[in-house]
């Protein structure tokens, strides 16, 4: 097989808690991750040697500073692949958005090269390797609904989340995950999301239980710097969202709706408000 095409799906955090900072500088987290239908298209083609990357739909580097390139190099070096790969990346997931677009692209490249070169590596092995690229990469390899602990690499699969319509809105700003975590003072946090309760609600297939337990401690940092995030949250809730939350380190906001019609009406309101640059309707998916 000389060509592989894969979808690289975005993720949201239904809840995100930070428990403390580790000696190695990383933060200990506990969060519920969920794959959504918004995706990038990743095409891999064999070539005689070397790694080449082209990106359509976003102004991104095409060298080793791009996680997709980094993933290809890691696979090549780790498994001594005798051959090259040409990667074509068509971006639909907003960049620097808290949706793990870069990590998902890296995961798609790793799984694609595993197939392209018939390496026969299982997902657990690829996850162990992928954490070298980024903490979200192991989750993006497995996808679905999961409890993520450690720095995000310790994954416990959960049943599929209850069905809902999701509205995604990203304001015209870019957020550095590293800067957000650096600015977070865990000792000053006055409240923590109920991750255990959220897990139990998902197991019960209880959408109301999921909605009422949504929470993200990183909002304490990012919204303080970019109040427009809270403006988008409130606008969604005023126009039919059962709840709305910032995903990851931000700045993307997602709202959860019981029905598509209400979500579509809110889509129009958010789009016309000028608060967000990227607005999309999607659903939870299990790749």
Residue, then its C-alpha position, 0 to 999 in steps of 0.5 A: x500500500x503506497x497511500x493512506x488517508x486518515x481523519x484526525x479528529x478534534x477533542x474537547x474536555x468535558x471537564x478538566x482539573x489540575x491537581x498539582x505541579x510535578x517535579x519535572x515541571x508538568x502538571x498532574x491532571x484529571x479530565x474527561x476527554x471526548x472526540x468530536x466530529x470536527x477533523x483534519x484530513x491527513x494523507x500519507x504517501x510513500x516516497x523513496x527517502x526523507x519526510x516532506x509536509x504540505x499544509x493547506x488551510x492554515x499558516x503552519x510550519x512544514x518542518x520538524x516544529x510541526x507535530x505531524x512532521x515530528x511524528x513521522x520522524x519519530x516513527x522513522x527513527x524508532x522503527x528504522x523505516x527504510x523509506x520516506x513519507x510525503x504528508x499532506x495535511x488539510x486543516x479544518x480544526x482551528x490552530x492553537x484552540x484547545x482542541x488538540x489539532x496538532x496532537x491529533x495530526x501527529x496521532x494520525x501520522x503515527x497510525x498512518x505510517x504504522x499501516x503504510x509500512x505494515x509495522x503491525x504495532x498496536x495502539x498501546x505501543x504507539x501511545x507509549x511512543x506518542x507521549x514523547x511528542x505531546x501529552x494529548x497524543x496518546x488520547x488522540x491515538x485512541x479517541x472516544x470518551x476517556x478519563x485522562x490522568x497523569x499528564x494526560x497519558x494515563x487513559x481509562x476508556x469510558x462508554x460512549x458519551x450520551x448523544x448531543x449536538x455541539x456548537x464550537x466557537x473560537x475567538x480570533x486569538x491564539x493561546x499558549x498551553x504552556x503559558x496558561x499552565x505556567x500562570x495557574x496557581x493550583x493552591x489558589x483554586x477555590x473549586x474543582x470539577x467533579x470528575x468522578x461524578x462526570x465519569x459515573x454520569x457517562x457510565x449511566x448514559x446520563x446527559x443531564x449529569x454530564x452537563x451539570x458537572x462540566x468544569x475547567x479550572x484553566x478558565x481561571x487563567x485564560x478568561x482573565x486574559x481574554x474575557x471574550x471567552x466568557x462572552x461567548x459562553x454566556x451568549x451560548x447559554x442565553x440562546x439555548x445551550x444547556x451549558x457551555x465551557x472552554x475546552x483545554x487551555x482555550x480559547x475555544x468554547x463549546x456548548x451542548x444542546x439537546x436538539x439540532x434546531x436550537x443549536x443551529x439557531x445559536x450557531x447563527x447568533x454566535x456567527x453574527x455576533x462577531x465574537x468568534x472567528x471559527x464557528x461549527x456544529x458537530x457531535x460526539x464521535x467514536x472513531 
